[in-house]
Amino acid sequence: SVTNIGDEAFSGCSGLTSVTIPNSVKSILFGVFYGCSGLMSVTIPDSVTTIEKNAFYGCSGLTEINMSE
């Protein structure tokens, strides 16, 4: 099970439009989605306790963030 999404893991993935983070993830690290201009929606489970700096920087299309249980 993935517990952390590492630094800049999806950086620059402009074709990425939506993301659902799995319940096993506890940390979203530095710049994970940096520059993902096509990213419009993200679902983050309650298991995530840390979102580091610039995780969503440059996500100009991001209009929806859902926090789930």
All heavy atoms as TSV, in Angstrom:
chain	resi	resn	atom	element	x	y	z
A	1	SER	N	N	0.824	-1.194	0.000
A	1	SER	CA	C	0.000	0.000	0.000
A	1	SER	C	C	0.860	1.247	0.000
A	1	SER	O	O	1.828	1.342	0.744
A	1	SER	CB	C	-0.907	0.027	1.215
A	1	SER	OG	O	-1.840	-1.019	1.180
A	2	VAL	N	N	0.482	2.204	-0.789
A	2	VAL	CA	C	1.190	3.480	-0.876
A	2	VAL	C	C	0.780	4.342	0.318
A	2	VAL	O	O	-0.406	4.518	0.574
A	2	VAL	CB	C	0.838	4.207	-2.193
A	2	VAL	CG1	C	1.436	5.590	-2.230
A	2	VAL	CG2	C	1.286	3.384	-3.386
A	3	THR	N	N	1.773	4.865	1.051
A	3	THR	CA	C	1.464	5.729	2.188
A	3	THR	C	C	1.829	7.187	1.926
A	3	THR	O	O	1.307	8.070	2.590
A	3	THR	CB	C	2.168	5.252	3.472
A	3	THR	OG1	O	3.565	5.207	3.237
A	3	THR	CG2	C	1.666	3.873	3.887
A	4	ASN	N	N	2.734	7.425	0.987
A	4	ASN	CA	C	3.146	8.782	0.631
A	4	ASN	C	C	3.191	8.910	-0.878
A	4	ASN	O	O	3.604	7.978	-1.566
A	4	ASN	CB	C	4.548	9.097	1.170
A	4	ASN	CG	C	4.619	9.065	2.666
A	4	ASN	OD1	O	3.774	9.612	3.345
A	4	ASN	ND2	N	5.631	8.402	3.188
A	5	ILE	N	N	2.793	10.074	-1.375
A	5	ILE	CA	C	2.989	10.378	-2.788
A	5	ILE	C	C	4.175	11.319	-2.820
A	5	ILE	O	O	4.112	12.425	-2.279
A	5	ILE	CB	C	1.741	11.007	-3.424
A	5	ILE	CG1	C	0.548	10.058	-3.280
A	5	ILE	CG2	C	2.007	11.291	-4.901
A	5	ILE	CD1	C	-0.760	10.621	-3.793
A	6	GLY	N	N	5.271	10.871	-3.397
A	6	GLY	CA	C	6.559	11.546	-3.313
A	6	GLY	C	C	6.671	12.861	-4.057
A	6	GLY	O	O	5.851	13.188	-4.917
A	7	ASP	N	N	7.734	13.600	-3.732
A	7	ASP	CA	C	8.016	14.901	-4.320
A	7	ASP	C	C	7.880	14.875	-5.837
A	7	ASP	O	O	8.484	14.032	-6.509
A	7	ASP	CB	C	9.431	15.350	-3.975
A	7	ASP	CG	C	9.634	15.673	-2.509
A	7	ASP	OD1	O	8.640	15.679	-1.754
A	7	ASP	OD2	O	10.782	15.917	-2.120
A	8	GLU	N	N	7.060	15.792	-6.357
A	8	GLU	CA	C	6.893	16.026	-7.787
A	8	GLU	C	C	6.522	14.771	-8.581
A	8	GLU	O	O	6.827	14.671	-9.767
A	8	GLU	CB	C	8.139	16.686	-8.351
A	8	GLU	CG	C	8.429	18.028	-7.698
A	8	GLU	CD	C	9.663	18.720	-8.214
A	8	GLU	OE1	O	10.310	18.238	-9.167
A	8	GLU	OE2	O	10.000	19.781	-7.658
A	9	ALA	N	N	5.840	13.819	-7.962
A	9	ALA	CA	C	5.497	12.548	-8.602
A	9	ALA	C	C	4.726	12.725	-9.905
A	9	ALA	O	O	4.955	11.995	-10.860
A	9	ALA	CB	C	4.700	11.669	-7.637
A	10	PHE	N	N	3.809	13.667	-9.954
A	10	PHE	CA	C	3.002	13.892	-11.151
A	10	PHE	C	C	3.229	15.286	-11.734
A	10	PHE	O	O	2.428	15.767	-12.529
A	10	PHE	CB	C	1.508	13.698	-10.830
A	10	PHE	CG	C	1.185	12.301	-10.374
A	10	PHE	CD1	C	1.038	12.016	-9.025
A	10	PHE	CD2	C	1.044	11.269	-11.290
A	10	PHE	CE1	C	0.751	10.728	-8.599
A	10	PHE	CE2	C	0.760	9.984	-10.871
A	10	PHE	CZ	C	0.610	9.701	-9.523
A	11	SER	N	N	4.321	15.912	-11.377
A	11	SER	CA	C	4.638	17.262	-11.814
A	11	SER	C	C	4.614	17.369	-13.342
A	11	SER	O	O	5.212	16.558	-14.040
A	11	SER	CB	C	6.020	17.651	-11.296
A	11	SER	OG	O	6.383	18.924	-11.751
A	12	GLY	N	N	3.879	18.351	-13.837
A	12	GLY	CA	C	3.837	18.612	-15.269
A	12	GLY	C	C	2.931	17.705	-16.078
A	12	GLY	O	O	2.935	17.771	-17.300
A	13	CYS	N	N	2.148	16.875	-15.433
A	13	CYS	CA	C	1.227	15.978	-16.154
A	13	CYS	C	C	-0.011	16.763	-16.567
A	13	CYS	O	O	-1.062	16.677	-15.928
A	13	CYS	CB	C	0.836	14.784	-15.282
A	13	CYS	SG	S	2.180	13.668	-14.941
A	14	SER	N	N	0.103	17.516	-17.645
A	14	SER	CA	C	-0.983	18.412	-18.060
A	14	SER	C	C	-2.224	17.657	-18.530
A	14	SER	O	O	-3.319	18.209	-18.549
A	14	SER	CB	C	-0.505	19.354	-19.157
A	14	SER	OG	O	-0.029	18.614	-20.267
A	15	GLY	N	N	-2.104	16.390	-18.900
A	15	GLY	CA	C	-3.246	15.590	-19.335
A	15	GLY	C	C	-4.049	14.991	-18.194
A	15	GLY	O	O	-5.124	14.436	-18.415
A	16	LEU	N	N	-3.559	15.113	-16.984
A	16	LEU	CA	C	-4.249	14.588	-15.805
A	16	LEU	C	C	-5.436	15.498	-15.488
A	16	LEU	O	O	-5.260	16.707	-15.298
A	16	LEU	CB	C	-3.266	14.565	-14.640
A	16	LEU	CG	C	-3.622	13.825	-13.370
A	16	LEU	CD1	C	-3.833	12.342	-13.673
A	16	LEU	CD2	C	-2.499	13.979	-12.357
A	17	THR	N	N	-6.655	14.944	-15.473
A	17	THR	CA	C	-7.841	15.779	-15.263
A	17	THR	C	C	-8.497	15.593	-13.898
A	17	THR	O	O	-9.121	16.513	-13.383
A	17	THR	CB	C	-8.895	15.530	-16.358
A	17	THR	OG1	O	-9.260	14.154	-16.350
A	17	THR	CG2	C	-8.370	15.934	-17.724
A	18	SER	N	N	-8.401	14.398	-13.321
A	18	SER	CA	C	-8.966	14.173	-11.985
A	18	SER	C	C	-8.147	13.118	-11.256
A	18	SER	O	O	-7.540	12.242	-11.881
A	18	SER	CB	C	-10.428	13.741	-12.064
A	18	SER	OG	O	-10.542	12.477	-12.646
A	19	VAL	N	N	-8.135	13.228	-9.931
A	19	VAL	CA	C	-7.360	12.317	-9.099
A	19	VAL	C	C	-8.186	11.946	-7.874
A	19	VAL	O	O	-8.805	12.820	-7.250
A	19	VAL	CB	C	-6.038	12.976	-8.628
A	19	VAL	CG1	C	-5.328	12.123	-7.604
A	19	VAL	CG2	C	-5.130	13.269	-9.793
A	20	THR	N	N	-8.181	10.658	-7.542
A	20	THR	CA	C	-8.743	10.188	-6.279
A	20	THR	C	C	-7.606	9.531	-5.512
A	20	THR	O	O	-7.062	8.517	-5.953
A	20	THR	CB	C	-9.892	9.185	-6.511
A	20	THR	OG1	O	-10.926	9.838	-7.248
A	20	THR	CG2	C	-10.446	8.675	-5.188
A	21	ILE	N	N	-7.228	10.126	-4.409
A	21	ILE	CA	C	-6.138	9.619	-3.584
A	21	ILE	C	C	-6.661	8.415	-2.794
A	21	ILE	O	O	-7.723	8.506	-2.173
A	21	ILE	CB	C	-5.640	10.706	-2.596
A	21	ILE	CG1	C	-5.304	12.015	-3.324
A	21	ILE	CG2	C	-4.472	10.190	-1.765
A	21	ILE	CD1	C	-4.129	11.978	-4.237
A	22	PRO	N	N	-5.929	7.289	-2.788
A	22	PRO	CA	C	-6.391	6.123	-2.031
A	22	PRO	C	C	-6.329	6.330	-0.516
A	22	PRO	O	O	-5.551	7.146	-0.014
A	22	PRO	CB	C	-5.446	5.001	-2.464
A	22	PRO	CG	C	-4.325	5.626	-3.188
A	22	PRO	CD	C	-4.704	7.020	-3.537
A	23	ASN	N	N	-7.131	5.567	0.204
A	23	ASN	CA	C	-7.215	5.677	1.673
A	23	ASN	C	C	-5.921	5.336	2.396
A	23	ASN	O	O	-5.752	5.715	3.549
A	23	ASN	CB	C	-8.335	4.785	2.209
A	23	ASN	CG	C	-9.704	5.321	1.878
A	23	ASN	OD1	O	-9.890	6.526	1.804
A	23	ASN	ND2	N	-10.656	4.442	1.665
A	24	SER	N	N	-5.009	4.642	1.750
A	24	SER	CA	C	-3.746	4.272	2.399
A	24	SER	C	C	-2.776	5.448	2.501
A	24	SER	O	O	-1.832	5.415	3.287
A	24	SER	CB	C	-3.080	3.126	1.641
A	24	SER	OG	O	-2.776	3.524	0.309
A	25	VAL	N	N	-3.001	6.504	1.729
A	25	VAL	CA	C	-2.070	7.637	1.676
A	25	VAL	C	C	-2.235	8.528	2.901
A	25	VAL	O	O	-3.344	8.907	3.270
A	25	VAL	CB	C	-2.271	8.453	0.377
A	25	VAL	CG1	C	-1.440	9.728	0.392
A	25	VAL	CG2	C	-1.907	7.598	-0.829
A	26	LYS	N	N	-1.087	8.867	3.511
A	26	LYS	CA	C	-1.059	9.736	4.680
A	26	LYS	C	C	-0.457	11.105	4.350
A	26	LYS	O	O	-0.796	12.092	4.981
A	26	LYS	CB	C	-0.276	9.087	5.807
A	26	LYS	CG	C	-0.916	7.797	6.322
A	26	LYS	CD	C	-0.143	7.250	7.496
A	26	LYS	CE	C	-0.617	5.929	8.020
A	26	LYS	NZ	N	-1.948	5.517	7.802
A	27	SER	N	N	0.440	11.153	3.349
A	27	SER	CA	C	1.133	12.404	3.032
A	27	SER	C	C	1.191	12.644	1.528
A	27	SER	O	O	1.488	11.741	0.756
A	27	SER	CB	C	2.568	12.372	3.560
A	27	SER	OG	O	2.593	12.230	4.949
A	28	ILE	N	N	0.918	13.886	1.157
A	28	ILE	CA	C	1.101	14.355	-0.211
A	28	ILE	C	C	2.282	15.305	-0.128
A	28	ILE	O	O	2.185	16.370	0.490
A	28	ILE	CB	C	-0.167	15.063	-0.730
A	28	ILE	CG1	C	-1.342	14.072	-0.758
A	28	ILE	CG2	C	0.071	15.654	-2.107
A	28	ILE	CD1	C	-2.682	14.698	-1.072
A	29	LEU	N	N	3.404	14.923	-0.724
A	29	LEU	CA	C	4.650	15.646	-0.503
A	29	LEU	C	C	4.837	16.814	-1.477
A	29	LEU	O	O	3.970	17.115	-2.290
A	29	LEU	CB	C	5.814	14.659	-0.544
A	29	LEU	CG	C	5.718	13.537	0.507
A	29	LEU	CD1	C	6.909	12.595	0.405
A	29	LEU	CD2	C	5.600	14.099	1.911
A	30	PHE	N	N	5.992	17.456	-1.403
A	30	PHE	CA	C	6.300	18.693	-2.111
A	30	PHE	C	C	6.027	18.610	-3.618
A	30	PHE	O	O	6.530	17.729	-4.299
A	30	PHE	CB	C	7.779	19.060	-1.886
A	30	PHE	CG	C	8.205	20.293	-2.611
A	30	PHE	CD1	C	7.978	21.538	-2.053
A	30	PHE	CD2	C	8.815	20.213	-3.849
A	30	PHE	CE1	C	8.365	22.689	-2.727
A	30	PHE	CE2	C	9.201	21.355	-4.518
A	30	PHE	CZ	C	8.981	22.594	-3.957
A	31	GLY	N	N	5.215	19.525	-4.125
A	31	GLY	CA	C	5.021	19.701	-5.562
A	31	GLY	C	C	4.450	18.519	-6.320
A	31	GLY	O	O	4.676	18.396	-7.520
A	32	VAL	N	N	3.718	17.658	-5.660
A	32	VAL	CA	C	3.226	16.422	-6.283
A	32	VAL	C	C	2.487	16.677	-7.597
A	32	VAL	O	O	2.721	15.992	-8.584
A	32	VAL	CB	C	2.348	15.618	-5.304
A	32	VAL	CG1	C	1.627	14.482	-6.004
A	32	VAL	CG2	C	3.193	15.063	-4.182
A	33	PHE	N	N	1.617	17.666	-7.632
A	33	PHE	CA	C	0.843	17.955	-8.843
A	33	PHE	C	C	1.252	19.295	-9.456
A	33	PHE	O	O	0.494	19.903	-10.202
A	33	PHE	CB	C	-0.657	17.940	-8.528
A	33	PHE	CG	C	-1.138	16.612	-8.031
A	33	PHE	CD1	C	-1.417	16.421	-6.681
A	33	PHE	CD2	C	-1.281	15.533	-8.884
A	33	PHE	CE1	C	-1.851	15.190	-6.207
A	33	PHE	CE2	C	-1.708	14.301	-8.419
A	33	PHE	CZ	C	-1.988	14.126	-7.080
A	34	TYR	N	N	2.443	19.735	-9.173
A	34	TYR	CA	C	2.976	21.018	-9.646
A	34	TYR	C	C	2.830	21.134	-11.172
A	34	TYR	O	O	3.273	20.273	-11.917
A	34	TYR	CB	C	4.461	21.108	-9.258
A	34	TYR	CG	C	5.124	22.413	-9.576
A	34	TYR	CD1	C	5.293	23.373	-8.590
A	34	TYR	CD2	C	5.607	22.693	-10.843
A	34	TYR	CE1	C	5.920	24.568	-8.856
A	34	TYR	CE2	C	6.235	23.889	-11.127
A	34	TYR	CZ	C	6.387	24.827	-10.128
A	34	TYR	OH	O	7.006	26.022	-10.408
A	35	GLY	N	N	2.169	22.184	-11.617
A	35	GLY	CA	C	2.048	22.449	-13.048
A	35	GLY	C	C	1.081	21.558	-13.805
A	35	GLY	O	O	1.109	21.519	-15.030
A	36	CYS	N	N	0.218	20.846	-13.105
A	36	CYS	CA	C	-0.786	20.002	-13.772
A	36	CYS	C	C	-1.966	20.884	-14.166
A	36	CYS	O	O	-3.019	20.879	-13.517
A	36	CYS	CB	C	-1.230	18.863	-12.855
A	36	CYS	SG	S	0.066	17.677	-12.494
A	37	SER	N	N	-1.793	21.643	-15.220
A	37	SER	CA	C	-2.773	22.658	-15.605
A	37	SER	C	C	-4.127	22.089	-16.003
A	37	SER	O	O	-5.136	22.789	-15.920
A	37	SER	CB	C	-2.214	23.509	-16.750
A	37	SER	OG	O	-1.870	22.680	-17.848
A	38	GLY	N	N	-4.194	20.832	-16.406
A	38	GLY	CA	C	-5.462	20.214	-16.783
A	38	GLY	C	C	-6.220	19.602	-15.622
A	38	GLY	O	O	-7.367	19.186	-15.779
A	39	LEU	N	N	-5.594	19.546	-14.453
A	39	LEU	CA	C	-6.227	18.942	-13.279
A	39	LEU	C	C	-7.401	19.797	-12.831
A	39	LEU	O	O	-7.248	20.981	-12.526
A	39	LEU	CB	C	-5.212	18.797	-12.145
A	39	LEU	CG	C	-5.665	18.072	-10.882
A	39	LEU	CD1	C	-6.083	16.639	-11.205
A	39	LEU	CD2	C	-4.558	18.078	-9.840
A	40	MET	N	N	-8.616	19.203	-12.830
A	40	MET	CA	C	-9.826	19.943	-12.481
A	40	MET	C	C	-10.406	19.532	-11.136
A	40	MET	O	O	-11.030	20.344	-10.458
A	40	MET	CB	C	-10.877	19.754	-13.566
A	40	MET	CG	C	-10.470	20.365	-14.889
A	40	MET	SD	S	-11.747	20.248	-16.172
A	40	MET	CE	C	-11.692	18.498	-16.532
A	41	SER	N	N	-10.236	18.256	-10.734
A	41	SER	CA	C	-10.812	17.824	-9.456
A	41	SER	C	C	-9.910	16.828	-8.742
A	41	SER	O	O	-9.234	16.012	-9.383
A	41	SER	CB	C	-12.201	17.223	-9.653
A	41	SER	OG	O	-12.123	16.003	-10.327
A	42	VAL	N	N	-9.923	16.923	-7.410
A	42	VAL	CA	C	-9.114	16.049	-6.558
A	42	VAL	C	C	-9.992	15.585	-5.403
A	42	VAL	O	O	-10.716	16.387	-4.807
A	42	VAL	CB	C	-7.881	16.788	-5.998
A	42	VAL	CG1	C	-7.096	15.908	-5.056
A	42	VAL	CG2	C	-6.986	17.288	-7.111
A	43	THR	N	N	-9.923	14.293	-5.096
A	43	THR	CA	C	-10.592	13.751	-3.922
A	43	THR	C	C	-9.525	13.279	-2.954
A	43	THR	O	O	-8.668	12.461	-3.318
A	43	THR	CB	C	-11.537	12.590	-4.300
A	43	THR	OG1	O	-12.517	13.090	-5.214
A	43	THR	CG2	C	-12.232	12.021	-3.075
A	44	ILE	N	N	-9.558	13.806	-1.748
A	44	ILE	CA	C	-8.551	13.518	-0.728
A	44	ILE	C	C	-9.242	12.860	0.462
A	44	ILE	O	O	-10.145	13.452	1.057
A	44	ILE	CB	C	-7.844	14.816	-0.276
A	44	ILE	CG1	C	-7.187	15.507	-1.476
A	44	ILE	CG2	C	-6.811	14.517	0.804
A	44	ILE	CD1	C	-6.646	16.888	-1.175
A	45	PRO	N	N	-8.811	11.648	0.848
A	45	PRO	CA	C	-9.442	10.971	1.987
A	45	PRO	C	C	-8.984	11.560	3.323
A	45	PRO	O	O	-7.963	12.250	3.400
A	45	PRO	CB	C	-8.966	9.524	1.842
A	45	PRO	CG	C	-7.628	9.647	1.195
A	45	PRO	CD	C	-7.753	10.819	0.251
A	46	ASP	N	N	-9.725	11.266	4.379
A	46	ASP	CA	C	-9.376	11.733	5.720
A	46	ASP	C	C	-8.040	11.179	6.222
A	46	ASP	O	O	-7.468	11.719	7.164
A	46	ASP	CB	C	-10.471	11.363	6.721
A	46	ASP	CG	C	-11.731	12.181	6.520
A	46	ASP	OD1	O	-11.667	13.241	5.868
A	46	ASP	OD2	O	-12.787	11.767	7.013
A	47	SER	N	N	-7.555	10.110	5.600
A	47	SER	CA	C	-6.279	9.520	6.014
A	47	SER	C	C	-5.103	10.458	5.757
A	47	SER	O	O	-4.057	10.347	6.390
A	47	SER	CB	C	-6.041	8.191	5.285
A	47	SER	OG	O	-5.948	8.402	3.883
A	48	VAL	N	N	-5.261	11.410	4.845
A	48	VAL	CA	C	-4.184	12.356	4.532
A	48	VAL	C	C	-4.097	13.388	5.649
A	48	VAL	O	O	-5.036	14.125	5.914
A	48	VAL	CB	C	-4.411	13.044	3.167
A	48	VAL	CG1	C	-3.372	14.135	2.937
A	48	VAL	CG2	C	-4.361	12.023	2.041
A	49	THR	N	N	-2.935	13.419	6.307
A	49	THR	CA	C	-2.714	14.350	7.410
A	49	THR	C	C	-1.720	15.450	7.050
A	49	THR	O	O	-1.607	16.430	7.768
A	49	THR	CB	C	-2.215	13.608	8.664
A	49	THR	OG1	O	-1.014	12.895	8.340
A	49	THR	CG2	C	-3.271	12.627	9.165
A	50	THR	N	N	-0.992	15.266	5.936
A	50	THR	CA	C	0.015	16.240	5.531
A	50	THR	C	C	-0.090	16.516	4.041
A	50	THR	O	O	-0.113	15.588	3.235
A	50	THR	CB	C	1.441	15.707	5.825
A	50	THR	OG1	O	1.547	15.409	7.209
A	50	THR	CG2	C	2.504	16.708	5.435
A	51	ILE	N	N	-0.167	17.791	3.704
A	51	ILE	CA	C	-0.061	18.234	2.311
A	51	ILE	C	C	1.039	19.282	2.307
A	51	ILE	O	O	0.894	20.353	2.909
A	51	ILE	CB	C	-1.382	18.823	1.777
A	51	ILE	CG1	C	-2.482	17.766	1.813
A	51	ILE	CG2	C	-1.182	19.329	0.344
A	51	ILE	CD1	C	-3.852	18.271	1.398
A	52	GLU	N	N	2.153	18.949	1.659
A	52	GLU	CA	C	3.311	19.841	1.700
A	52	GLU	C	C	3.204	20.994	0.709
A	52	GLU	O	O	2.348	21.014	-0.179
A	52	GLU	CB	C	4.599	19.040	1.468
A	52	GLU	CG	C	4.949	18.161	2.640
A	52	GLU	CD	C	6.336	17.552	2.556
A	52	GLU	OE1	O	7.059	17.767	1.560
A	52	GLU	OE2	O	6.690	16.842	3.503
A	53	LYS	N	N	4.106	21.921	0.868
A	53	LYS	CA	C	4.188	23.142	0.075
A	53	LYS	C	C	4.151	22.859	-1.428
A	53	LYS	O	O	4.767	21.906	-1.900
A	53	LYS	CB	C	5.487	23.866	0.437
A	53	LYS	CG	C	5.671	25.199	-0.207
A	53	LYS	CD	C	6.943	25.840	0.313
A	53	LYS	CE	C	7.185	27.158	-0.370
A	53	LYS	NZ	N	8.406	27.788	0.126
A	54	ASN	N	N	3.444	23.710	-2.141
A	54	ASN	CA	C	3.365	23.679	-3.602
A	54	ASN	C	C	2.767	22.405	-4.178
A	54	ASN	O	O	2.961	22.104	-5.352
A	54	ASN	CB	C	4.730	23.941	-4.244
A	54	ASN	CG	C	5.221	25.344	-4.014
A	54	ASN	OD1	O	4.436	26.271	-3.802
A	54	ASN	ND2	N	6.529	25.534	-4.027
A	55	ALA	N	N	2.047	21.651	-3.384
A	55	ALA	CA	C	1.461	20.395	-3.867
A	55	ALA	C	C	0.585	20.605	-5.093
A	55	ALA	O	O	0.560	19.776	-5.999
A	55	ALA	CB	C	0.668	19.708	-2.762
A	56	PHE	N	N	-0.135	21.726	-5.141
A	56	PHE	CA	C	-1.047	22.000	-6.258
A	56	PHE	C	C	-0.691	23.298	-6.987
A	56	PHE	O	O	-1.511	23.858	-7.696
A	56	PHE	CB	C	-2.490	22.057	-5.747
A	56	PHE	CG	C	-2.950	20.750	-5.155
A	56	PHE	CD1	C	-2.931	20.543	-3.777
A	56	PHE	CD2	C	-3.364	19.710	-5.969
A	56	PHE	CE1	C	-3.340	19.340	-3.232
A	56	PHE	CE2	C	-3.765	18.500	-5.431
A	56	PHE	CZ	C	-3.763	18.313	-4.068
A	57	TYR	N	N	0.533	23.749	-6.847
A	57	TYR	CA	C	0.969	25.000	-7.486
A	57	TYR	C	C	0.888	24.871	-9.011
A	57	TYR	O	O	1.318	23.877	-9.584
A	57	TYR	CB	C	2.407	25.333	-7.074
A	57	TYR	CG	C	2.885	26.642	-7.627
A	57	TYR	CD1	C	2.595	27.826	-6.967
A	57	TYR	CD2	C	3.611	26.703	-8.801
A	57	TYR	CE1	C	3.018	29.044	-7.464
A	57	TYR	CE2	C	4.037	27.908	-9.313
A	57	TYR	CZ	C	3.740	29.080	-8.642
A	57	TYR	OH	O	4.166	30.287	-9.148
A	58	GLY	N	N	0.324	25.859	-9.651
A	58	GLY	CA	C	0.228	25.864	-11.106
A	58	GLY	C	C	-0.906	25.022	-11.663
A	58	GLY	O	O	-0.986	24.797	-12.859
A	59	CYS	N	N	-1.794	24.567	-10.800
A	59	CYS	CA	C	-2.973	23.792	-11.241
A	59	CYS	C	C	-4.082	24.778	-11.564
A	59	CYS	O	O	-5.065	24.898	-10.836
A	59	CYS	CB	C	-3.397	22.798	-10.166
A	59	CYS	SG	S	-2.172	21.538	-9.820
A	60	SER	N	N	-3.917	25.478	-12.664
A	60	SER	CA	C	-4.815	26.580	-13.011
A	60	SER	C	C	-6.247	26.143	-13.318
A	60	SER	O	O	-7.164	26.940	-13.231
A	60	SER	CB	C	-4.250	27.359	-14.200
A	60	SER	OG	O	-4.025	26.485	-15.294
A	61	GLY	N	N	-6.453	24.878	-13.649
A	61	GLY	CA	C	-7.796	24.378	-13.940
A	61	GLY	C	C	-8.509	23.782	-12.745
A	61	GLY	O	O	-9.664	23.373	-12.845
A	62	LEU	N	N	-7.838	23.730	-11.595
A	62	LEU	CA	C	-8.406	23.083	-10.409
A	62	LEU	C	C	-9.588	23.885	-9.868
A	62	LEU	O	O	-9.440	25.037	-9.453
A	62	LEU	CB	C	-7.337	22.922	-9.332
A	62	LEU	CG	C	-7.701	22.107	-8.101
A	62	LEU	CD1	C	-8.106	20.687	-8.490
A	62	LEU	CD2	C	-6.528	22.063	-7.131
A	63	THR	N	N	-10.765	23.283	-9.905
A	63	THR	CA	C	-11.975	23.962	-9.450
A	63	THR	C	C	-12.695	23.212	-8.336
A	63	THR	O	O	-13.623	23.750	-7.735
A	63	THR	CB	C	-12.976	24.151	-10.619
A	63	THR	OG1	O	-13.282	22.886	-11.173
A	63	THR	CG2	C	-12.413	25.067	-11.684
A	64	GLU	N	N	-12.271	21.971	-8.062
A	64	GLU	CA	C	-12.998	21.165	-7.072
A	64	GLU	C	C	-12.043	20.291	-6.260
A	64	GLU	O	O	-11.252	19.541	-6.813
A	64	GLU	CB	C	-13.993	20.269	-7.807
A	64	GLU	CG	C	-14.857	19.420	-6.922
A	64	GLU	CD	C	-15.870	18.610	-7.735
A	64	GLU	OE1	O	-16.058	18.892	-8.923
A	64	GLU	OE2	O	-16.432	17.687	-7.145
A	65	ILE	N	N	-12.111	20.434	-4.936
A	65	ILE	CA	C	-11.374	19.561	-4.022
A	65	ILE	C	C	-12.393	18.952	-3.066
A	65	ILE	O	O	-13.101	19.670	-2.370
A	65	ILE	CB	C	-10.289	20.314	-3.234
A	65	ILE	CG1	C	-9.253	20.886	-4.201
A	65	ILE	CG2	C	-9.632	19.380	-2.216
A	65	ILE	CD1	C	-8.185	21.724	-3.541
A	66	ASN	N	N	-12.472	17.635	-3.069
A	66	ASN	CA	C	-13.404	16.911	-2.205
A	66	ASN	C	C	-12.635	16.228	-1.102
A	66	ASN	O	O	-11.668	15.524	-1.360
A	66	ASN	CB	C	-14.176	15.845	-3.008
A	66	ASN	CG	C	-15.002	16.459	-4.111
A	66	ASN	OD1	O	-15.825	17.302	-3.853
A	66	ASN	ND2	N	-14.738	16.037	-5.333
A	67	MET	N	N	-13.085	16.417	0.128
A	67	MET	CA	C	-12.526	15.719	1.278
A	67	MET	C	C	-13.510	14.613	1.622
A	67	MET	O	O	-14.682	14.887	1.892
A	67	MET	CB	C	-12.361	16.678	2.452
A	67	MET	CG	C	-11.489	17.881	2.157
A	67	MET	SD	S	-9.791	17.491	1.738
A	67	MET	CE	C	-9.170	17.004	3.319
A	68	SER	N	N	-13.041	13.364	1.565
A	68	SER	CA	C	-13.937	12.242	1.826
A	68	SER	C	C	-13.612	11.581	3.148
A	68	SER	O	O	-12.558	11.792	3.728
A	68	SER	CB	C	-13.845	11.230	0.695
A	68	SER	OG	O	-12.558	10.649	0.660
A	69	GLU	N	N	-14.518	10.748	3.594
A	69	GLU	CA	C	-14.332	10.009	4.846
A	69	GLU	C	C	-13.788	8.652	4.575
A	69	GLU	O	O	-13.954	8.061	3.587
A	69	GLU	CB	C	-15.655	9.920	5.593
A	69	GLU	CG	C	-16.133	11.268	6.043
A	69	GLU	CD	C	-17.429	11.172	6.812
A	69	GLU	OE1	O	-17.678	10.169	7.504
A	69	GLU	OE2	O	-18.202	12.115	6.721
